[in-house]
Amino acid sequence: MADKEKFVAKIQESYKADAPHIYLGAGVLNKEIVAEAKVNLLLRMMNRHGLVAGATGTGKTRTLQVLAEQLSNAGVPVFMLDVKGDLSGLNAPGSNNLKLEERASALGFTYKPDGFPVEIYSLSGKKGAPMRATILEFGPVMLAKILDLNDTQTGTLSVLFKYADDHKLPLVDLSDLKKVLSYLSEGPGKEEIKESYGKISTATSGTILRKIAAIEQQGLGNIFGEPSFDIDDLFQKTDGRGVISLLNISDVQQQPALYSTFLMSLLAEIYQTMPEAGDLDKPKLVFFFDEAHLLFKDAPKAFLEQIEQVVRLIRSKGIGVFFCTQSPLDIPETVLAQLGNRIQHALRAFTPNDAENLRKTVKTYPRSDFYEIEEALISMGIGQALVTVLNEKGIPTEVAVTHLTPPLAMMGPLPQADFNSLTEHSEMMQKYGAGKDSVSAHEILTERMNRNAEEEALQKETPEPRGRQPKEKTMAEQILSSPVTKEIGRQVVRGLFGMLFGTTTKRRR
């Protein structure tokens, strides 16, 4: 009894929450759920980032759902990756059943199902409103990761961006990129580029073109284009509750480099465009990065350095980032060190490698007077997690095995009819559903090449007159000199990795 009283006092002191917070659940001691030992996470500490980890089937997805629901109720918008397409149920109330009622009763509250405002997006455009980015916004570093280019090919890609920037050639979609590449490697621009930027080899350009063709053949080229996604749409609220934006990738699961890099480009743009916010009572947005190990797998050093920089600095913009993966060891140490809030579900130790990873994970936790950390990590049940977060002073709380509170919304996908209704009547579908074909690098270079061909043909047929007449402006010159184009040019926003030159001027929230 003395141990229980000491445990309750320690947990209550450590997880005291006089300010707005998320209720995670109740502490567990000697396999007993102690309802009065409440485990809370302060909203103002959620921009110190976090980690949700654990083996398959231990309840990570439902923990993400609980966090998203309570953030929404607190008026905080949420962005989540929906890997299997089963989070759309957040829009509908859950169903009462005996297990949920027992869990709620053990935690000392009455279970009341509820639904939440949800927007569903898709990279393919088949599972929600299309999420696009222009080639320019994506930038050469992240584009190179998607195309799986080596250092030499990545350097060539950077030259293409530099040339397009210098010559005011808007890179919107893959056709623009291919046109610029062929123009500079095999077309009229190959001599022009040689002196200023260096020659582009046929082998390198051919490899890049084949990689682009592979993306297009898989039907994924349409993520590049216009209208590009406006990050302001992630900060929506409905009736005072934060909107939960879901990116459904169930139809592109086999392209992890694509969607993980796209998410990072989105996060980088948020970092680059949001103003400094200082310490807030609650974050402006919480970004959940599921299947986080895919972001770091085979990532080049420059890419990892950029991730580390974004995670380190975006906190001051009022943005929280939570990574979700199977093991903390999936996250590089430089990034893991910045994740102050940790919810660790059970780990398995079936193989020698699993056992070694378990020992390494144990070393990342502070010592506990109430648990053997290694034993706790392998013995927790589904819906339980080892928790330590940051208190109001930014100090890690007492480690607590926590019986987590259940989600209030449906745990699974919406019925197909409800899903179709939600996506078809969405304002975001109206805004982004139809693509836009604007004048960009492809059209400008095509017009330039046609004009040059006509001039060469004319010179062969007619001798040049002594006095030259003023030439009428070409289509490209009219476009580039128009006030509308100049204004667009001033407002072009590039993701962090695309910012080779200049600074962004996008409107700030």
Secondary structure, DSSP 8 states (H G I E B T S, - for coil): -HHHHHHHHHHHHHT--SSSEEEEEEEEETTEEEEEEEEEEEGGGGGG-EEEE--TTSSHHHHHHHHHHHHHHTT--EEEEESSS--GGGGSB----HHHHHHHHHHTS--------EEEEESSSSSSEE--B-HHHH-HHHHHHHHT--HHHHHHHHHHHHHHHHTT----SHHHHHHHHHHHHTSTHHHHHHHHT----HHHHHHHHHHHHHHHHTT-GGGBSBS---GGGGG-EETTEE-EEEEE-TTSTT-HHHHHHHHHHHHHHHHHHS----S-SS-SEEEEESSTHHHHTT--HHHHHHHHHHHHHGGGGTEEEEEEES-GGGS-HHHHTT--EEEE------SHHHHHHHHHHHTTS---SS--HHHHHHH--TTEEEEE-B-TTS-B---EEEEE---SB-SS---HHHHHHHHHT-HHHHHHSS-B----HHHHHHHHHHHHHHHHHHHHHS---SS-------HHHHHHHSHHHHHHHHH----GGG-SSS-------
